Amino acid sequence: MDNQFSNQTKIIIITSYFLIVIITEILYRDPLKNLSTKFIEFLQDKLNNTVTRIFFSLITYFGSEKILIPIVVIFLFFNPLIYFYYLIFSIITSTYLASILKLIYTDFRPFWDKNNNILPIINCDMGYGNPSGHSLVSTVTYLGLWKLLQKNRINKKRMNSLTILSIMIVIIFLIMFSRIFGGVHNINQILFGFLLGFGMFFTYYNLYKFYNKEPEMFFLFIEENKKILNIIFISLYLISIPIYFIVNDTKNRNEYYNIIESKCGIDKIPPLHKQFSNEGFKGTSLMIALIGILNGILYSKYKMESKFPQKEYIIMDWHNLDYKNKIYRFIIMGFFAFPGLLLLLIPSRAHISIIMLFKYNISFLIIGFCIFGPGMYFSFLKTFKDEEKNIENIEKVINYSVGGMNNSFSTDD
């Protein structure tokens, strides 16, 4: 009863938190936006030099999936596999939330305003700006890494935990500051992304704590609710399509392109798949990857249970393997993801329907399914076979020992 009350209380707290964040954003949006213009112009006037441009260009990448996913993969080398599921789910869903909200809010980035002197110093972002995706996703991911590193056997002392938290906070702050300095986000957009990210971190970490106690419940939940989960993920993706095309048909499009050309320069205009709100649509397409991951997990679970019916499919012992076996598994999973990665080579200047269908949706689906389906199955197949061989060898040794003892007793008689 206490646990039930505790869970109900958490749901009420989380729901109330998100409602407050969304409502208060309306209140501080305009005041902070006006303050941002002067602040960004000041920063770019005082700090804009070769060193700061290079430094903040590197820092901003730590808030994108180009850096976050490799960090998570490296993190997987030293930790249980359920940590990997937690972080990948966090990155995908937080990216989706940032992308869909950008399309709904249609809030311009600061350098889009022709009436200010703000320039896109770092890059010429052409998706809408509210909330900041870098701020949201980096908050969810780096705070998640902090909590998971607390569980790591290397970090048992409280001082270590506080040190790691301090490092993560500094990284998050630098990422947010780089987006403001670069002229691609107002302060209100950064703040909105951070508050949403903190709420998602709190939500997901509480889910993780529940399933980490009983990892088998995670697979059982997916198996029992696979239909409803697929329907939810597909629906979330389909919702983004009409929103995308409605937003993309805005009357201000021509005026917008003129401003971009004047501030970015024609040579810096991104390819078609990143123009206007297309970047937002790419983020929502990650929901297709989640569908692939879900069905890939179910596929590998089914294959392992049919191949080894006497064993439980609990693959949480990744961190106990030696490095040779870990690298072997990464190679196997990378091999099965390769066909999906090839689709990413489709030219970015192809027709938008080709880009959306093949460059994003099909490739994300294949990558998600192949890595967590056949990739995971074949990577763990060797471990189970090695275990069977070890058991057979132990049985032979026992039988040999028992046989030797029987022979000695017969001789004595």
Order of alpha helices (4+ residues) and beta strands (2+ residues): alpha-alpha-alpha-alpha-alpha-alpha-alpha-alpha-alpha-alpha-alpha-alpha-alpha-alpha
